[in-house]
Amino acid sequence: MSECVGKALREIARQIGPGVEALSFAVELEGGAIRLTPENLELEVRCDAAFPGDGACVFTGQWRDVRIEWMFTPKAVGMAVSLRAAGEHPLRCRSLESLIIRYRSEGADLGAWRVPTKRRPLANVGMLRLDELDDETATGTLMRGLFRDSRTPGLFAGTLLPQRHSHQYHLTRDGEDTARLTCATHFIEGPAQAKECVSETSWVCATRTARDAIETLASFVPVMDAPPAPPVGWNSWDYYFAAVWLDDIIENMDAIRADPVLSRQVGPIVIDMGWSHTEGDWYPNYRFPGGLEATVDAIRSRGFTPGIWTAPLMAQPMTVTALRHYEMFVKNQYGDPESRGGHYVLDPTHPKTQEYLRELYTRLYQAGFRFFKVDYVSDLVHAERLHDPTKGPYEALADLFRLIRECVTSESHILGCSLPIECGPGLVDSGRTGVDIHNHWGHVTWAFDYLTLVYPFHNRVWVNDPDFLIVRGRDTSLEAETNVLNPQAHHPNPGRWRGGPVFTLDEARTWASVVLLSGGSIFLSDRISMLNDEGRALLRKAVFPTGIPAVPLDLCDEQRASLWLQTLPEERRLTVVNWLDEPRELSFAFAEHGLAAPEEVIDFWSDERVPVQDGRLSLKLPAHGCHVVRW
């Protein structure tokens, strides 16, 4: 490496921030048989006159007919970095590792530091410790970082949205005080054959705290000019699952209409899974007599907006779609339809699939539906080949939602459920932030872990949808069994999915508080007539979305942030959550967070006044409980 190149790289590392000791890249060609790094190339460097400032610094190199360009551009308080390979022949480029960082915090035990983690499968999410990462969690999507606590700057890298291809972050420990972070774009079969491959762009910095870094990454997506108001509705899924009848929809609408608060707030009534013959055969079954038109009439006549769930890329094996139109499916390496989780995945880049999708959504729109929950689309990110060889999986998903929008028009609200946030803004009105909620504490922590990573993208990519506001449980329901099926009700060591006992009142109130601090959509999904007075009181208090998300004050101090501050036009709210399995006392010092201490605060749920003494608020929280105070 020339002295000029080395000097430029050291300057870039300095600008990224303290602890960044080495920068590199890797290009994998010929299906991974050839791996090129700076050591294989005679790099040259060209920096704009303004660099280090607003200009770019580009490193170039040549291998046979392949030209490599490695670009750094100052952005906010960090660097945007990308890697490009171009040649005269198909590259067969498996991946571009656009940035490999060696990071060191001298004398520190990095194993205890927190790592923002978001990846599939769904279980792997949250602020894990570095020493908790395994082969799966070592790799994540959207962002990756390494932070000592909420106050100390650390290393952070995140993807600029939107992205076309799979882009992952791999973090490993190199020693007691050293770690290695790799940012890598992976190409599926079609784009890998192109003569030019360009990585996604990562933004990297080591001068900000975890909260500042995540919020800065989100700020690169402009705030919507006119963000939609967070919808308030009711959805059939969480209580009925797929066992829903038209009579169930009518029962809940009538219960909502009879309630003095809910009747004023609830708009969309969404029929979730269970209305169709099966996935891939999108026609109403016997549980909806009179067809979709009769269902729409039943909803409209009661003053609500008709909504419906679909999974457009899913087809069960015994449907006409699967048995007669298999050319529409994502194919495996042999050219056969690929099965995921027992169903086939439609390829939205295929002209026949596009025709099929246009017919489906035009028909549902003409039937009168104006709220569309679009689900099970993330299966596409696992595809290794698409009909259109120029498309990456995230790009194909973006095209899918543009097609749906054309069919249902701007008059409709589209909720992207399982739509990866990496697809970027402008595709849907609202987007699910994470895993399904169910009335078990394990699902509260699970859904919360996702929200923690994406809260600042609200009103930028979409309106955040934290999933349903459900409150039914042993203290809030008139029913002894509050689930249609509770498959692990008596298991001594249940798994996380629908595992453990159902909500206590404290847990129901905590989940309702999380929904409110998200600032986003509020969708009820209990059987309203079977809630007792406690349950209904929770709903009546929580069906007023703020539209403004809270921010964490103690991100990375523990596994989950316990302090969330919401700054609203007329008041401030502080949500304090006890994530522990035992009671906890907490003292909140306003001045430590740059806040002027009021003389007293008002408890959101009880409306009781709570004194603030010597600038501190002292709270006693039950296990899994919370306090929400306002002033």
N, C-alpha and C positions, 0 to 999 in steps of 0.2 A: 504494500500500500504506500502510495507516494506521501511525502510530507504534507503536501497541499491538501490531499484528501483527508488525511488523519487530523489535520488542524481544523478543517471544516466540520468533521464529525464530532470532535471534542467541543466545538462551539455550540453545535446543535444540542449535544447532551447537556451542556451547561444551561442552555435556555429551557430545556424541558424541565430541569430542576435538580435539586440536590439528590445524590444517591445514584444517578444514572451514570454508569461507568463505561458501558460499551454498547454500540449500536451495530446491527448487521441485518442481512436479509437472506432469502434463499428462493431460488426459482427451480421448480421441479418440472422437467420436460420429458417427453417420450414416456408418458404414463408413470413418471417417477423414476425411470431408469437413469436419468441425468439430473444431478442436483448442482446448481450453480450458486456460489456464494461470492462475496467480495474477494475472497482469496483466489478464486478461479479467474478473475477478470482484472484487467488493467483499467481501473476506474479513473475517470476524469471528473472534475467538478466544475460547475458553472453556477455562480451565485449572482443574483440581481444586485445592482448597485446599492439598493436599499437594505440588503440583507446584512446583519440581522435587524430586521424591521418588518416592513410589510411585503417584502419580496420573497422569492422562492430560491431554494438551493437545490440543484438537480445534479445527481451523480449519474454518469453514463458509462456503459461498458459494452463490449462486443464479444460474442462467442459464435464462431462460424457466421451464419447469416442472421443470427438473432441479436437484436439490439435491446439492451436493458436500460431502463430509466427509473431512477429512484428519487422521488421528489419530496422535499420538506417545505411546508409553507407555514409561517407563523400565523396562528389563529387564536384569538383571545389570549389566554395566559399560557398556551402550549403550542404544539405543532400538529398540523395535519400532514399525514404521510401516506403515500401511495406508491405502488410499484407497477411498472408496465414492461411487458415483453412483446416484441414484434419481430416477425421474420418473413421470409419469402415462401415458407411452406407451413402447413398445419403444425401447430406447436405440440399438440397432445399434452397440454399443460395441466397437470393434476392440481397444482396449487402454487400460489404466490405468497410466500411468507414475507409480507411487506415490511415487517419490523420485528426484530429480535432484540430485546433489551436485557442487559445485565444490570440488576438493581441491588444496591447494598446500603444497609443502615448499620454503620459500624457499631459493634458491640450489642446489637439488639437481638432478641430472640424472635425472629420473624414468624415462628410457628404459632405464636399467640395473636398475631395480627389478623384483622378481619378482611375477607375477600368477597366483594360483591359477586354473587353467583347466580346466573340465570342460564339454564340449559334444559334440554330434554334428555331423559324422561322428566315428567312433571315434578317428581320428588326432589330433584336437585335444584334448590333455589334458596336464596337468603344470604345472610352475612355469615358465611362459614369461616372458621379459623383456617389458616394455611395448613396447619398440621392435621386438619380433618379432611383435606382433599384426598380423593382416591382417583383411580384411573379415569372415572367418568367425570367427577366434579372438577378435576384439574382443567377441563376445557369448558368454556362457557360462550354465550352469545351476547350480543349488544354491548356489553361492557365488562371490564375486569379491573380490579384494583387491589391494593394492599395497604391497609391503614391500621395504625397503632390504636387510635381512639377517635373521638369526635372532634378533637381540637388540633391534632397534629397532621400536617400535610403528608400525603403518601403518594404512591404511584397509581396512576389511573390511565386507562385507555378505553375509548368507546367509539362506536361506528357512527359516521355521519349518515343520516337518513335522507332519502330512501336508499336501499341497497338492492342489487340485482341477484347476487350470488350468495352462497353460504359463506359467512365470515365468522371465524371463531378465534377465541383467545385462550391460549394454553399457558398456565402458570405452574411452575414447579420450583421447588426449593433446591438451591445449589450448595447450601451450607447453612450454618447457624444464623448468619446475618446476611445471606445473599439469596436472591431469587432470580429466575429467568422468566420473562414474559414474551410470548410469541403471538403476533397478530397474523392470521393466515386466511386467505380467500381460497375456497375450494371450488373447482369448476366441474359441472356434470358433463356428460359425454359430448353433447353438441357444442357448447361454448369452448370446451377444451380443444376442439379440433380447429378453432379459428387461427388465423395468422397473427392475430393480436389479442392479448389478454391483459386486462387491467384489473388490479385489485380493488376492493372496496377501500374507502378512505377511513383511516383511524385517526382520532384526535387523542393525543397523549400529553399528559402533564404530570409533574411531580411537585407542584407548588400549592396545591389546594387540599382542603379537607374532603372527606368523602361526600358530604352534602354539597359543598360548593362545586365539586367536580361533576357530580351527577346533574346538578341544576345547570351548569354551564353547557354540558353536552345537550341537554334538552333545549337550551336557549338558541341553539343553532337552527332549530325549526321555528319559523316565525309564528307568533300567536295568530290564530284565525281572525280574520277581519270581523266576522259576525258569528262567533261560536254558537251552536244550538243550545238552547236551554236544556239542562239535564232532564231527561224524561222521568216521569213518575208513573209507574204502571203496576200491573199484576201479571205473573207468568205461571203457567200450570206445572212447570217441571218439578220443583223441589218437593212438593207434597205428593203429586200424583205420578211422577216419572212418566213412563209411557202408558200407564193405565188410566188414561183420561177420557172422559165422555163429554159430549155436549152438555149434558145435565150438570156435570161438575162445573163447567164454565159458567153456566147460568146461575148456579147456586152461589158462587163466589161473587159474581157481578151484583146479584141482589143483596148480598151481605155488605158489599162495599157501598152500594147506593143507600143502604139503611144507616150507614155510619155518618154522623154529621161532619167529620173531618175528612175521612177517606174519600167520601163522595165528591168533595171539592177538589181533591188533589190528583186522584188517579185518572190517567188518560188512556194509554194503550192497554188492551187486554190481549196477551200473547198466548196462542195455543202452541205448546212446545211438542216435543217428540210424542208420538202416539196417535196423531190425527191421520196419518197416511197409511196406505196398505203396508208399506215397508220402505226403507230407504232405497231410493232408486226407482220406486214406483209411486210417484207423487200425486196420488189421487186419494180422496177421503175414504176411510173405511166405515164399517157398519156402526161404529160408535158415534158417527156424525151424520145422522139421517138427514136427508134433504140436501146433502152435499155442502160445499164451501159457501155457496150463496146463502143457504139457510143459516149457516153459522155467522156469516158477516151480518146478516139481518138481525140476528139475535143480539150481537154486540152493538151494532149501530143504534138499534131501537132503544137501548138502555143508556145511550149517550156516551159510549166509549169508542175508542179507535181500534179497529180490528188489526191484530198482529199475528204473525205466523212464523214458525221455526222451519228451517230447511237445512239440509246438509248436502249441498249441490254436487260435491265431488265424491260422495259415498254411494255405492251400489251394492246391495246384498246379493249373494251368489244366485239365489233362485228367483231373481226378477227378470222381466223381459229385457231390461237394459243390459243385465249381465249376460244373459244367455244368447241374445240376438245382436247385440251391438258392442261386442268386445273390442272392436277396433278403436273405441273411444278411450280405452284404459291406458294408464301408465304401464309401460312394459319393463320387464326385467332384462337381464343381459342376454337371454335367449330369444327375446321378442315375444314372450308370453305375458298375459296380464299379471300384474303384481298384486298380491293380496297383502293387506295390512290389517291386523286385528280381526281377521275373518271376513273382511269386506274388500271390494275392489275400489281403486281410486281413479276417478275420471281425469283425463288429461285436458285441461282447459285450452291448450294451444291447438287442439285438433278441431278442424272445421265442423265435424259431426257433433262434437261435444258442444261447441258454441251454438249450433242450431238447437240442440237439445235444451241448453240453458236458456236461450231466448224464449223458447216455447214455454218453459216452466214459469219463469218470472213474469212474462207478459200475461200468462193465464191467471196467476195469482193476483197480479195488479188489477186486471180487469174484473176479477171476482170482488174486489173492494178492499183488499188488504193495503195498509199504509205504514205498517211497521214490520220490518223483515229482520229476523234474527238468523244470521247465516253462520253455520257451525261446521266443525270437522273439516276445515280447509287446510290446517297445518300439516296434514299427512303429505302434502305436496312437497314440502321442504326436504323430504327423505328420498324423493325421486332421483334416480341417477341418469335418466334420459327422458326427454320430452319430444313430442311430435315436431315442434318448431325448434330446430337445432340452434337458433340464435338466442333463445330465451333461457335465462336463469330462473330458478324456482320462485324467488321472491318477485321477480318481474312478472312471471306468469300469474301469480296470485293477484298482483296489482291489476293486471289486465282483466282477470275474472271479475273483480269488483267494479271495474269501469263498465263491463258488460251488464252487470246486474243493475247498476245505476241507470244505464240507458233504458232498461226495461221498466223500472219502477219509478223513474223520474225524481226530480228534486223534491217533489211533493211528499215522498216517503222518507221515513227514518230507517237507516240501515245500521244494525248492530253487528259488528264483526266479532264473532265468538271463535276463538282460537286463531284469529288472524294475527300473524306475528307483527309486532309493532315495527319491526325492521322494514316492512313494506312501505312505511312512510305515510305522510299526511295526504288529505284530500280524497281518500277512498271511501271512508265510512263516516257516519255521524258520531257514533260511539263505539268503543272497543273494550272488550273484556280484558282486564288487567292480569288475570291469572287463573288459577285452578277453580273448579266448582266449589261453592260453599254447600255444606250440609250441616245439620244441627248437632255437630260434634265438635268439641274443642280443637281437635287435631286439624279440622278444616279451617277453623278461624286462624290459627297460626300459619297455616299453609297459604291461604289466600292473602293474608297480611304480608307475608314474605315477598310475594310478587309485587304487591302495591308499593312496598318500600322502594323498589328499584325503578318504578316508572311514574311515581306521583307527579313529577314536574312536566310530564308530556301532556297533561290535561290541557285541553283547549289549544293544543298545538298539533299533535297527530290526530286527536279525537277527543271526545268527552269520555273520561275514564268511567268504566263500568266495573265496579268491584264485585259484581254478582249480587244475588238476591238479598234483600233485607228480610231475613227469616228470624222469628223469635220463639217459635213453639218449642216446648220442652217440658220437663217434669213440673215446673212451677208456673207455666204460662199457657197450658193447654187443658181443655176439658176432656181430652182423650188419654187413656192409659198408654197407648202406643202411638207415637207421633210420627212414625214413618210408615209408608206403605210396606216396606220390607226393611228390617234392621238385621242384616245378615250376620253381624258379629255381636249381637246384643249380649250374649253370655260367654263370649270367648275370653279366656283368662289373659291372653296376650294379643289383643287385636292389632291388625295392621292399621296404617294411617287412613286408608280410604274407608270412610264410614265406620270407623272403629271407635270403641269406647262408649260411655253413656251419653245420652242426649243432653241438651243444654240445661244448665241451671238458670235461674233468673239473672245471676251475676254474669254468666257467660253470654246469655242473650243480649244483655245490656251492653256488654263490651263489643260484641259484633255490630250492634246497631250504631255504636259510637264510631267504630272503624268505617262503616259505610258513610257516616256523616262527614268524617274528617277527609274522606277521599274527594269530596266536592262534586262527585259525579252522579250518575244515574241512581235511581232508587226504584227497585222493582220488588214488590211483595210477592211471596211465593208460598205462603202458608194457606191452609184451609181457614178462611177468615172466620166462618161461623163457629169453628171449634177452638178459637182462642178464648181464654178467660179474660177477666177484667185487666189483669196485669199485662197480658200479652197485647191486648188492644191498646192499652195506655202507651206501651212502648211504640207501637206503630204510629199512633196519632202524634206523638212527639217527634218522630224521626222522618216523617214523609215530606219534609221541607228541605230540599237540597240547597246547599249554599252556592254551588258553582265555583267555589274557590277551595283548592286543596290545602290541607295543613302541611307544615314542614317539620321534619324531625329535628329536635334539638340535641339529641344524644346518639346520633347514628354512629355505629361501630364501637360504642362503649361496652355494649353487651351484644348477645346474639340478635336481639330485637330492640329497636328504639322504643322507649317507654314514654317519652315526652314529645307531644306534637302540638305545635302552635298554629292556629288558624286566625289570620287577620282578615276580618270581614269589614264591610263598609261602616257598620255601626257599632261593632264590638269586636273583642278578641275572645277566642276560645282556647283553652288549654285542655288537651286530653291526656290523661295520665293512666297508663295501662300497667297492670301487674301480670306479667307473663309467667310468673312462677306458680308452682303447685301448692304454695303455702301463703298465708297472709304476709303483707309487707307494709312497712311504714316508710313514707317518703316525704322529704322536706324540699320544697322548690324555692330557690332563692331567685327572685325576679332580676336583681341587678346582675347576676352571673350570666344572664342571657340578654343583657342590654335592654331590659324592660323596667319602666317605672312601676313600682309596686303600688297597687291600689290599697285602700283601707280594708276592703272586703271584696269577695267575689260571690257570684251566685251559682249554685249547683244547677247544671242544665237539666238534670232529670227530675230533681225534687223541687226546684225553685227556692231552696233554702239558702239563706245568707251565711257565708263562711268567712270569719275574720282572717285578716292577714296581719301577722305580728312581726315586727322588726324586719319587714321586707320579705318574710318567708311564709309560705303556705304549707302547713303540715297536714298530711293526708294519711289515713289508714285504709288500705285496700285489701279486700278479701282475695283469696286465691282466684286467679283468672278474672278478677274484677277491675273496674276502672272508675275514675272520676272525670267528669267533664265540667269545667267551671268557665264562667264568662264574666267579663267586666268591660 
